[in-house]
């Protein structure tokens, strides 16, 4: 049997994550960061996270807090799953090394505090739209836009469920 306790250990508070990132950087690890709501995880999420993980040694995933999801106006029923459930689900994925929940509307402050080598977003963004792109690039990093997997979105899944 595998050690499932590792899942909880991959969920960090911001300060603990900043300390861990310093250790990884000291060890010469390349850090990638991506973020999202990850409310109902689907094929598109798995693809995007897998692609993001291939860009570096360590993949950190920022999860929007419940309050920030509400402010994103994704609908009155969102998030469907609370932030702790969403964080644990993402932490359970083999390609993810660390998960952190952020309270702000964007992960800008979080990005500045960890300064990843690679910032990754899904294909519905352009580089100049990615929060923190300028700072990461100025620090010698890069921004990667993953192709979007057509036909998969949490909003469309919620819509289909509510019509049944």
N, C-alpha and C positions, 0 to 999 in steps of 0.2 A: 504494500500500500504506500502511496506517495504521501509526503508530509504536507497536508493542507494548511497547516499553520502559517506557511510562508505567504499565503494570500493576504492575511491581515498585516503582515510585516511590510508589504509593498504599498500600503496606504499610509501616506505621510502627512503630518501637519506642515505648514509652510516653513517654519524655522528648522524643523528636523530635516526637511528636504534640502534646504539650503546647505546645511552641514554635510549631508550625504553627497550632494553634488560636488562640494569642495573636495571630498575624499576621492570621488570618481575622477575628477579633473586631475588631482595630484597623481593618480595612478595612470594618467594618460588616456583615459577613456573619452571617446567622442560621444557627446550628448545630443539627442534629438528630443524635440518637444512638439507635441500637438495637443489640441484641446477640442472639447465639444460637450454636448449635453449627454449623449449616449443613453437616451431614455429607453428606447426599445432597440436593442442591438440587432443589426441585420447584416447581410452579406456585404453591403457597402462599407460598413464600419470595419468589419474583419479585414477586408481588402486594404482599406486605408491604413489601418494600424500595422498590418503586415508590411506594407510598403514603407511606412515610416520607420519601422524597426530595422529595415535593411539599410537605412541611411547612416546608422551610427552603432556604437557598442551598447548604448543605454537608451531606452525609450521611456520618456516621462510623459504621462497623459494628465492634462488639466481637465477637471470636471466642473462644469458650472454648478454652483450651489442651487438649491431649490429656489431661493429668493431671486437669484440672477436669472434663472429660467423663466420665472414669472415676469420679470422685467423685459425679457426678450419678446414677449407677446406671441408665444407659440400656440396659444390657445388656453382657455380657462381650465381645461383638464390636465394641463402639463405643469410640472412633470408627472408622469404616470408613476414612475418609480422614484423613491426618495434618494437623496444624494448618497447616503451610506450604501444603499443597495446598488446604485449605479457604480460607485467607486469599487465595491467588492467585486462586482461582475467584471469590470475592466481589469482589476488587479489579478483576477483568476486566469487571465490570458497569458499564455506562455511568452508571447513576444513583448509583453509590457513589464518593465522593471520597476516603475514607481508611478503612483497615482496621487494626485493632490486635488482637493476641492478648493475652488477659489470663489470668494464672495462677490467680487467686483463684476461689473457688466462685461468686462473684457479681461483677458489674462495679462494685460500690459505690464503691471507691476511685478507679477510673478515672473514673466519673461525677463524683465530687467534684473531681477534678483538671482536668477539661475543662469542667465546668459548662455543659452544652448548654442552648440556649434551648428545645428540644423533646426530650422523652424519648418514644420510640415503642416499643410492644410489641404483640404479636399479641393477637387477641380472646379467647384463653383466660385472660387476666389481667383483674383489676379494677385501677383506678388505685391503690388503697391496697396492692396486692400488688406493684407495680412497685418494684424496688430503686432508691432514690434519688429517689423521687417527691416526698417532703417537701422535700428540699433544693432540688430544681429549682424547685418551685412557690414556695418561700420566696424564691428568687432572681429571681422574676418570670417564670419559664418556665412551660411547660405540659406535661402528659402526655397523649399521644394513644394510644388503644387502637384498633388497626386491626381491622376485621372479619376473622375467620378464613375461609379458603377451605375449605369442607367437602370431605372425601374425600382430603385430602392431608396426609400426615405421614410423616416419615422412618421412624418406628417401624413404621408399617403397610407401608411399602415393603420394609423389611428383613424383616419377617414373611413377606410374599408371596414374596420371593426365596428365603428359607430353606425354604419349603414346596415348592419346585419341584425 
